[in-house]
Amino acid sequence: MKKVLVLGAGLVAGPLVRYLLDQEGFQVKVASRTLKKAERLIGEAKNGIAQQLDVSEQEILERLIGEADLSISLLPYVYHPLVAKLCIKHTKHMVTASYVKDEMRALDADAKKVGVILLNEIGVDPGIDHMSAMQVIDQIKASGGELVSFSSYCGGLPAPEANDNPFGYKFSWSPRGVVLAGKNPARYLKDGEVMDIPGEELFTHHWPVTIEGLGTLEGYPNRDAIPYVKTYGISGVKGMFRGTLRYPGWCETMNKSAELGLLDEAERDGLVGLTFRGLTAVLIGSSGEDLKTDLAVFLNLDVDSPAISNMEWLGLLSDDPLPQSAKSPLDVLVARMLDKMHYAPFERDMLVMQHEFISRYSDRKQKTTSTLIDYGIPYGDSSMSRLVGLPAAIAAKLILLGEIDLVGVQVPVVSEIYDPVLAELAQMGVKFTEKTEVIDS
């Protein structure tokens, strides 16, 4: 019996847990701070166990890790190094969908010494993006080509029929992380030159991206793409870009929301008893008599511009009272977004990913476009939860069956990982369509 410990029972856990429960000879223990969440995931499965766990109870955490063959951490990323150290101590494998941080990377030698794998970045972004990119990059190299540039975009969005608000976006959980991501600086390589985008300018750097079968979306840079030149083994490339996709108009509205001060996390006195209209007036120094015009002037926009209309739709000019729990402008924005921009149970989300590879051969230069569009299930799993959870679950199974035999801190950029995981995802209908064309040199 292969024993898997799943730490966390949040929104991406469902597809992962169900997949593992369906594997013959697997026992799955789900540990969550809220026991009912773990019990709901296990359901009636005879090979499943629900466990209450507060991660601060390190003795219990260590015992659970020691009893399992492999631990999957769906906890907030700050807990991953703790879990990894306990896995190394007890010679157990670990899987997580989160980015590798320095503290995790530092455990590589210790993990190799005891012969365990700490597999990270095996979700969707990061995860499926790495695997699908490396599969094509390795094919280009194997066929005698040289990669000139690579760009990758990914976005979790409402499906077209659910795209019914002016922001073109909806949330399954707290918008805080999505909103704060808009404050991250970004770096990428363009025509051999490093492009540095400060966080406060991020939303001013956007452009149209055509997705075949879907139309035109809006793309903007996502964090630092340059380390992936080394990760992907593509030194010498002139272009390396990772971006986020949204429906058109998102960047302008979020840029103006930042200018207004709504992305400010600092706690402010005087919010108690204020209305949304009152807060907006305070932020721009308006008397409030003609607030919409004052807001447009403050943001250097026409009063009938889409960004002003979007803010009005969100309720920033309304007389509704601010949430009592709000302590900062960001709290206010997040609460209002969650209230007005959530998915109904019958609505589908959509995951869009597109890579573009420019490669040079002895007799030609070509462009390969690789596109994935995946939809959630009405009244069921979201696309995001499936595409984060399933790659991690499949990889965990392959590790326990000995089909992935790597050790140390790993990300899924080698064929031993990406080939079988992508093959199984394709059997589930999660697959890319590719289009290659010869282009002018």
Sequence and secondary structure as in RCSB ss.txt:
>XXXX:A:sequence
MKKVLVLGAGLVAGPLVRYLLDQEGFQVKVASRTLKKAERLIGEAKNGIAQQLDVSEQEILERLIGEADLSISLL
PYVYHPLVAKLCIKHTKHMVTASYVKDEMRALDADAKKVGVILLNEIGVDPGIDHMSAMQVIDQIKASGGELVSF
SSYCGGLPAPEANDNPFGYKFSWSPRGVVLAGKNPARYLKDGEVMDIPGEELFTHHWPVTIEGLGTLEGYPNRDA
IPYVKTYGISGVKGMFRGTLRYPGWCETMNKSAELGLLDEAERDGLVGLTFRGLTAVLIGSSGEDLKTDLAVFLN
LDVDSPAISNMEWLGLLSDDPLPQSAKSPLDVLVARMLDKMHYAPFERDMLVMQHEFISRYSDRKQKTTSTLIDY
GIPYGDSSMSRLVGLPAAIAAKLILLGEIDLVGVQVPVVSEIYDPVLAELAQMGVKFTEKTEVIDS
>XXXX:A:secstr
 EEEEEE  STTHHHHHHHHHTSTTEEEEEEESSHHHHHHHHTT TTEEEEE  TT HHHHHHHHHHSSEEEE S
 GGGHHHHHHHHHHTT EEEE S   HHHHTTHHHHHHHT EEE   BBTTBHHHHHHHHHHHHHHHTT EEEEE
EEEEEEEE GGG  STT   BSS THHHHHHTT  EEEEETTEEEEE GGGGGG  EEEEETTTEEEEEEE SB 
THHHHHTT TT SEEEEEEEE TTHHHHHHHHHHHTTT  S  TT TT BHHHHHHHHHT  STTHHHHHHHHTT
  TTSHHHHHHHHHTTTS  B  TT  SHHHHHHHHHHHHSB  TT  EEEEEEEEEEEE SS EEEEEEEEEEE
  TTS  HHHHHHHHHHHHHHHHHHTTS    EEE S SHHHHHHHHHHHHHTT   EEEEEEE  
